[in-house]
């Protein structure tokens, strides 16, 4: 009886691993690993057998696993409050494009506006041994000790958009103050004199700066700010509608609204139209973020564009600069992008 010859295994539908190669050849995984890396301790004949089988089975080395074993990954970790609307998805797109060009992959975590989850996100990224961390803060982040571990490990840390109020952070931001000024100034140039402001949480730099831009524009036109015209909220559409209903009860009517986000302005628009108030003839509107829906509402909404993809690209460039000089003494670096006001029908010809 002719003895059966040992048959080589056909390539499996799953990715071939070093364990598969070792099992087929009857050697240890250590031997396979060293043969694949051309280690001097492995003889030429064994190396040839390993390489030949690896080629036959189309073995692809897992560079990520190898990098993690060495503590040198090509992963870039990103933490954002949410992935909805236009802003954060577009920033992430910019991050991914710039990271890919530099040879990095990206892991994205969402904090869902929760500092506790944000802390867990940071731990997850550290466990993954990322090469850098890019962060935009959650709405309720008031202390920042959970980022100390990132710095202590010498991992480049870059904040973008929502950043801590500290001189010890590297960041990429929009000139939100200039954006707030541009939107409010435009309404005033259209003839508005009672411009309300739907403001966001003031502990977040972006909303604080947008409000300051609003105040700057009033001052530039010789107008005193009035507290009854500034309403704070968490920037949702419903809160925008509620704030607008409150403004409409004032004895001295408003003729313009600048919202620190587009969602609140959408809520304002719906409320005004529901009450038969003409936009922009009776009340002109301007928002912030240039969300996709601003170009399809009736009327279309004037809004400040935040240079989303550019912000993501700039954050990666800043990370690469920091990574290239890991031993350098800390020197704060901040990249400031300039906003652009997209003027649409919601604010034009405010005085009819």
Buried (B, 14 or more C-beta within 10 A) or exposed (E): EEEEEEEEEEEEEEEBBBEBBBEBBEBEBEBBBBBBEEEEEBEEEBBEBBBEBBEBBEBEEEEEEEBBEEEEBBBBBBBBBBEEBBBBBBBBBBBBBBBEEEEBBBBBBBBBBBBEBBBBBBEBBBEBBBBBBBBBBBBBBEEBEBBEBBBEEEBBBBBBBBBBEEEEBBBBBBBBBBBBBBBBBBBBEBBBBBBBBBBBBEEBBBBBBBBBBBBBBBEEBEBEEBEEBBBBBBBBBEBBBBBBBEBBEEEEEBBBBBBBBBBBBBBBBBBBBEEEBEBBEBBBBBBBBBBEBBEEBEBBBBBBBBBBBBBBBBBBBBBBBBBEEEEEEEEEEEBEBEBEBBBBBBBBEBEE
